[in-house]
Amino acid sequence: ASGAVHGRKAWRRAVELEEKVAEQGRTNAEQAGTMQEQGRTIALLEATAAEHARKDALRDTNDALQAGTIARQEGEIAGMRGEIAGLRRHADALTRVFTW
């Protein structure tokens, strides 16, 4: 009888351990699913950050191009003002010559 009791106890212990192993397997699967979801979230955040960085770079490039255009136009305006001043001096000189 003692052997049969030990056999039943051993059988129950084996069943309990199998249940614990199965539960741990389910827990591990849930954790793996959570980790995959976190990985997808991280990838999405990284892609979003990269898109923001790309847009910032485009804005910076556009700002630089606009600043260059403005500087070029200001240079052209300064050149035209110089031409106007030269033409006025020339007109003044001609006026003095012909009004003598």
Contact map, one row per residue, 1 for C-alpha under 8 A:
1111100000000000000000000000000000000000000000000000000000000000000000000000000000000000000000000000
1111110000000000000000000000000000000000000000000000000000000000000000000000000000000000000000000000
1111111000000000000000000000000000000000000000000000000000000000000000000000000000000000000000000000
1111111100000000000000000000000000000000000000000000000000000000000000000000000000000000000000000000
1111111110000000000000000000000000000000000000000000000000000000000000000000000000000000000000000000
0111111111000000000000000000000000000000000000000000000000000000000000000000000000000000000000000000
0011111111100000000000000000000000000000000000000000000000000000000000000000000000000000000000000000
0001111111110000000000000000000000000000000000000000000000000000000000000000000000000000000000000000
0000111111111000000000000000000000000000000000000000000000000000000000000000000000000000000000000000
0000011111111100000000000000000000000000000000000000000000000000000000000000000000000000000000000000
0000001111111110000000000000000000000000000000000000000000000000000000000000000000000000000000000000
0000000111111111000000000000000000000000000000000000000000000000000000000000000000000000000000000000
0000000011111111100000000000000000000000000000000000000000000000000000000000000000000000000000000000
0000000001111111110000000000000000000000000000000000000000000000000000000000000000000000000000000000
0000000000111111111000000000000000000000000000000000000000000000000000000000000000000000000000000000
0000000000011111111100000000000000000000000000000000000000000000000000000000000000000000000000000000
0000000000001111111110000000000000000000000000000000000000000000000000000000000000000000000000000000
0000000000000111111111000000000000000000000000000000000000000000000000000000000000000000000000000000
0000000000000011111111100000000000000000000000000000000000000000000000000000000000000000000000000000
0000000000000001111111110000000000000000000000000000000000000000000000000000000000000000000000000000
0000000000000000111111111000000000000000000000000000000000000000000000000000000000000000000000000000
0000000000000000011111111100000000000000000000000000000000000000000000000000000000000000000000000000
0000000000000000001111111110000000000000000000000000000000000000000000000000000000000000000000000000
0000000000000000000111111111000000000000000000000000000000000000000000000000000000000000000000000000
0000000000000000000011111111100000000000000000000000000000000000000000000000000000000000000000000000
0000000000000000000001111111110000000000000000000000000000000000000000000000000000000000000000000000
0000000000000000000000111111111000000000000000000000000000000000000000000000000000000000000000000000
0000000000000000000000011111111100000000000000000000000000000000000000000000000000000000000000000000
0000000000000000000000001111111110000000000000000000000000000000000000000000000000000000000000000000
0000000000000000000000000111111111000000000000000000000000000000000000000000000000000000000000000000
0000000000000000000000000011111111100000000000000000000000000000000000000000000000000000000000000000
0000000000000000000000000001111111110000000000000000000000000000000000000000000000000000000000000000
0000000000000000000000000000111111111000000000000000000000000000000000000000000000000000000000000000
0000000000000000000000000000011111111100000000000000000000000000000000000000000000000000000000000000
0000000000000000000000000000001111111110000000000000000000000000000000000000000000000000000000000000
0000000000000000000000000000000111111111000000000000000000000000000000000000000000000000000000000000
0000000000000000000000000000000011111111100000000000000000000000000000000000000000000000000000000000
0000000000000000000000000000000001111111110000000000000000000000000000000000000000000000000000000000
0000000000000000000000000000000000111111111000000000000000000000000000000000000000000000000000000000
0000000000000000000000000000000000011111111100000000000000000000000000000000000000000000000000000000
0000000000000000000000000000000000001111111110000000000000000000000000000000000000000000000000000000
0000000000000000000000000000000000000111111111000000000000000000000000000000000000000000000000000000
0000000000000000000000000000000000000011111111100000000000000000000000000000000000000000000000000000
0000000000000000000000000000000000000001111111110000000000000000000000000000000000000000000000000000
0000000000000000000000000000000000000000111111111000000000000000000000000000000000000000000000000000
0000000000000000000000000000000000000000011111111100000000000000000000000000000000000000000000000000
0000000000000000000000000000000000000000001111111110000000000000000000000000000000000000000000000000
0000000000000000000000000000000000000000000111111111000000000000000000000000000000000000000000000000
0000000000000000000000000000000000000000000011111111100000000000000000000000000000000000000000000000
0000000000000000000000000000000000000000000001111111110000000000000000000000000000000000000000000000
0000000000000000000000000000000000000000000000111111111000000000000000000000000000000000000000000000
0000000000000000000000000000000000000000000000011111111100000000000000000000000000000000000000000000
0000000000000000000000000000000000000000000000001111111110000000000000000000000000000000000000000000
0000000000000000000000000000000000000000000000000111111111000000000000000000000000000000000000000000
0000000000000000000000000000000000000000000000000011111111100000000000000000000000000000000000000000
0000000000000000000000000000000000000000000000000001111111110000000000000000000000000000000000000000
0000000000000000000000000000000000000000000000000000111111111000000000000000000000000000000000000000
0000000000000000000000000000000000000000000000000000011111111100000000000000000000000000000000000000
0000000000000000000000000000000000000000000000000000001111111110000000000000000000000000000000000000
0000000000000000000000000000000000000000000000000000000111111111000000000000000000000000000000000000
0000000000000000000000000000000000000000000000000000000011111111100000000000000000000000000000000000
0000000000000000000000000000000000000000000000000000000001111111110000000000000000000000000000000000
0000000000000000000000000000000000000000000000000000000000111111111000000000000000000000000000000000
0000000000000000000000000000000000000000000000000000000000011111111100000000000000000000000000000000
0000000000000000000000000000000000000000000000000000000000001111111110000000000000000000000000000000
0000000000000000000000000000000000000000000000000000000000000111111111000000000000000000000000000000
0000000000000000000000000000000000000000000000000000000000000011111111100000000000000000000000000000
0000000000000000000000000000000000000000000000000000000000000001111111110000000000000000000000000000
0000000000000000000000000000000000000000000000000000000000000000111111111000000000000000000000000000
0000000000000000000000000000000000000000000000000000000000000000011111111100000000000000000000000000
0000000000000000000000000000000000000000000000000000000000000000001111111110000000000000000000000000
0000000000000000000000000000000000000000000000000000000000000000000111111111000000000000000000000000
0000000000000000000000000000000000000000000000000000000000000000000011111111100000000000000000000000
0000000000000000000000000000000000000000000000000000000000000000000001111111110000000000000000000000
0000000000000000000000000000000000000000000000000000000000000000000000111111111000000000000000000000
0000000000000000000000000000000000000000000000000000000000000000000000011111111100000000000000000000
0000000000000000000000000000000000000000000000000000000000000000000000001111111110000000000000000000
0000000000000000000000000000000000000000000000000000000000000000000000000111111111000000000000000000
0000000000000000000000000000000000000000000000000000000000000000000000000011111111100000000000000000
0000000000000000000000000000000000000000000000000000000000000000000000000001111111110000000000000000
0000000000000000000000000000000000000000000000000000000000000000000000000000111111111000000000000000
0000000000000000000000000000000000000000000000000000000000000000000000000000011111111100000000000000
0000000000000000000000000000000000000000000000000000000000000000000000000000001111111110000000000000
0000000000000000000000000000000000000000000000000000000000000000000000000000000111111111000000000000
0000000000000000000000000000000000000000000000000000000000000000000000000000000011111111100000000000
0000000000000000000000000000000000000000000000000000000000000000000000000000000001111111110000000000
0000000000000000000000000000000000000000000000000000000000000000000000000000000000111111111000000000
0000000000000000000000000000000000000000000000000000000000000000000000000000000000011111111100000000
0000000000000000000000000000000000000000000000000000000000000000000000000000000000001111111110000000
0000000000000000000000000000000000000000000000000000000000000000000000000000000000000111111111000000
0000000000000000000000000000000000000000000000000000000000000000000000000000000000000011111111100000
0000000000000000000000000000000000000000000000000000000000000000000000000000000000000001111111110000
0000000000000000000000000000000000000000000000000000000000000000000000000000000000000000111111111000
0000000000000000000000000000000000000000000000000000000000000000000000000000000000000000011111111100
0000000000000000000000000000000000000000000000000000000000000000000000000000000000000000001111111110
0000000000000000000000000000000000000000000000000000000000000000000000000000000000000000000111111111
0000000000000000000000000000000000000000000000000000000000000000000000000000000000000000000011111111
0000000000000000000000000000000000000000000000000000000000000000000000000000000000000000000001111111
0000000000000000000000000000000000000000000000000000000000000000000000000000000000000000000000111111
0000000000000000000000000000000000000000000000000000000000000000000000000000000000000000000000011111
